[in-house]
Amino acid sequence: MLKVGLTGGIGAGKSEVSRLLVECGAVLIDADRIAREVVEPGTPGLAAVVDAFGPDVLTADGILDRPRLGSIVFADPEKLALLNSIVHPLVGARSRELEEAAAEDAVVVHDVPLLAENGLAGLYDVVIVVDASPETQLDRLVRLRGMTEEDARARMAAQATREKRREIADVVIDNDVPLEELRRRVREVWADLERRAHAAEGPSRPPRE
């Protein structure tokens, strides 16, 4: 099994890259999707979030109001750290369960938005960073996700810098390009991952410092 960590700044297009990798044959473990699952109604995760941030982070239907919670935590590093301390252990446990269920010869791609921020690079055989300019990120967040420019900039600022993400990368995928060029690059990366997977029968890459 080859364990791949896939990350990138908000609006960099990481989800599109993960989709293309799945098309190539990767097994995807999506931390964002799992993060939503562990705070669904009735879960201990949601109860812990409400205890920490109050009932105002729930909708009238008892569902987590993500825009409301986001407006609270992305403007306050301490509150963001508190939220992460609740959600990340739950996401980690579920991710390990899914990884253990994958085939022994699989290329397992962990889509992890905060890989750089949480110092997780050493958990993976290969780290892929999807990179885009801050201007591209801002445009996508405002134009495609409907965020205000202020909210978009706050979310970008709450993440690791572009330089910090690139420092941990074994592979960088430039996503300031048209879709067809991105698709070509992902196929190229996939061929490399398959080669690494076949060679991974020997010792794993030593952990990062």
Protein Blocks (a to p, Z undefined) as FASTA:
>chain_A
ZZddddddehilmmmmmmmmmmnopacddfklmmmmmmgghiaklmmmmmmnojklpcfk
opacfklmmmmmmmomklmmmmmmmmmmmmmmmmmmmmmmpcfkbccddddfklmmnopm
mmpmbdcdddddfklmmmmmmmmnopafklmmmmmmmpccfklmmmmpmbdcdfkbcfkl
mmmmmmmmmmmmmmmmmmmmmccddddZZ
